[in-house]
Amino acid sequence: MQRIAVTDEDKGIVEEAFHLLEAYTEGPYEILEKNIDKVPEEYKPTALYLLNPNNW
């Protein structure tokens, strides 16, 4: 899921990947952390939340 969230071109698939990560998984999210610069801007808040949920 993490790899899809940072590499797929289809926004619908990226959105679904982030939804699944948020709803059904727990970190650490190493791939997401290493590739945060590849996350589309509209999903960066979700990515940052997944990387550090204690800040919210």
N, C-alpha and C positions, 0 to 999 in steps of 0.2 A: 504494500500500500504506500509506504513512504516513497519508494522509487517512482511510482506512478504519479504521486503528488508533485514531484519536482521535475518530471521529464515529459509527461504527456502534453500534447498540444490541444487536446479537446477539453474545453473548460468544463463541460458537463462531467467528464470523467474525473478531472481534478477535483471538482466540487464533491463528487461522490467519494473519492478517496479520502479527502479530509473529513467528511462526515463519518465514514467508517472508522477512521483513526480516532476521532474524538469520541465516538459512541462505544466502541468495542475494544479499544486497546489501551495499554498503559506504556509509558516510556520505559527505558530511554529510547529516544528516536534519533539514533546516530546518523542515519542517512539524511534525515530532514535537517539536522543541525549542521552537517557538513555542506549542505547544498541550499542553505537558506536564501542565498542570493538568486537562486533559480525559481523560487516560489513566486507565482504571480502576485502582484501588489494587493489585489482584493482578498487574497487568502493569507497574507502575512500576519494579520492579527490572530487568526486561528493557529497558524504555525507557531507563533511566539507563545501563545497560550499552552499549546501542547508541549513545547520545550520547557516551560517553566510555569505550571499552573498555580503555584503558590503566590505569584505576583499579582493575581487578579483579585 
